Amino acid sequence: IKNTNPFKKLNDEIFVYVAKKQKEIDELKRLEQFRREFLADVSHELKTPIFAAQGFIHTLIDGAIDDEHVRDKFLSKAAKSLDGLDALVKDLVALSQLETGEVKMSFERVDLAQVVHEIFEQLEKIASAKRTFLKLRVDRPGPIWVKADLQRINQVMTNLIENAIKYGNENGKVLVSLEEDKKHVLVAVKDDGPGIPPEHLSRIFERFYRVEKSRSKDRGGTGLGLAIVKHILNAHKAKITVMSKIDKGTTFRFKLERMEELKLAASKQNVQ
Ligand code: ADP
């Protein structure tokens, strides 16, 4: 027997509609909560370097400026706080653009080996200050092509290598390896530093999460580096994993799609 109840269909439709609206409300609530927490975190993080710089400058104005030694020390401390503030604002802008999807990725054929070489050159100063040895391991000489956004993947590799140096030991070793399989390049950034305690491992990709707050800040960290890395890799459909052993070291891994010349030529033709 056919269901002739005319209200049944209407009832079902209303039910679906209400469920949909409820879902939208939940999502808005979640976003609002996220926005509130983000704002609280950001203002807290901004206050620290501002208060520090203010403190040094006011102490100078109040008379410390007359002592040459104190003056130089306080001025360089104030400058350091402001440099930290500058880095923080830059990272915040990058992260918020990534989170809102404001910037579109521009994928192209990138030579990852070349990217790593350039980063090693840029980081040579901080590496040699800690007598850290930087090494790239590849299966074969020549370019290692991947499909990536050049600027963003450069940022990912820089953040990971810089962390490996920063949190690694003196006289340590940082090894970047690029391993090709059929479709992907497996990237690993490995250090032989003190490692990350297991209870912190799942949280290090959260914004402003630091294992040792003061140590990270001493090293000029904003606490946003790994959050930025995770977002950029997400946009590359890549998932980052971390493995760490106390006193042995830490390894970050992810894989990117390979991109050979032929494939690029084909995809260019498609566009035209
Ligand atoms: P930060 O700006 O503090 O370096 P990140 O988001 O880059 O922020 O890293 C988050 C935290 O993860 C760091 O504060 C540090 O405690 C820890 N960390 C990251 N990389 C390493 C590493 N290679 N070895 C040990 N600890 C690390």
Residues whose N, C-alpha, C, O or C-beta is under 5 A from the ligand:
A	BS01	ADP	N163 A164 Y167 G193 G195 I196 I204 Y209 R210 V211 E212 S216 G221 T222 G223 L224 G225 L226 A227 T250
